[in-house]
Amino acid sequence: MLHVTYDMDYIEIPVFFRFDWYQRDDAAVYSLAGTALSFKVRDRYTLDGVIDDGTQQVPVSADSDMSEVEMFDYSFVYGMGAEFSLFGQQMLFEYRFAMGGTVSKCRRTRTCPSKTNKS
């Protein structure tokens, strides 16, 4: 059994539009919608485990960065929230849901698989 762990850090740039459904002196109920763009700034993977083919077990271990893979994420975000004052402090409760995808590109190095299969 192999255990793979990916650790990736992104910088996200969200752009939301907010529509207030109800607004009073110190309270508001609103919905929001927009998009978020994310750029990968750091990544790393670790692989640990054993490959068992039925006759022998081979230990496998790897730890490396994924600098040869360029990644860019985009998502569509929507949600709702409530804003109010409680004991003199401004409180905010918000629910967001995001749907998106990833665009990745592999730079040609010896660790990137070739797009052509020569047999």
Secondary structure as GFF3:
##gff-version 3
##sequence-region A 1 119
A	DSSP	beta_strand	2	24	.	.	.	ID=ss1
A	DSSP	beta_strand	27	52	.	.	.	ID=ss2
A	DSSP	beta_strand	57	64	.	.	.	ID=ss3
A	DSSP	beta_strand	69	86	.	.	.	ID=ss4
A	DSSP	beta_strand	89	106	.	.	.	ID=ss5
###
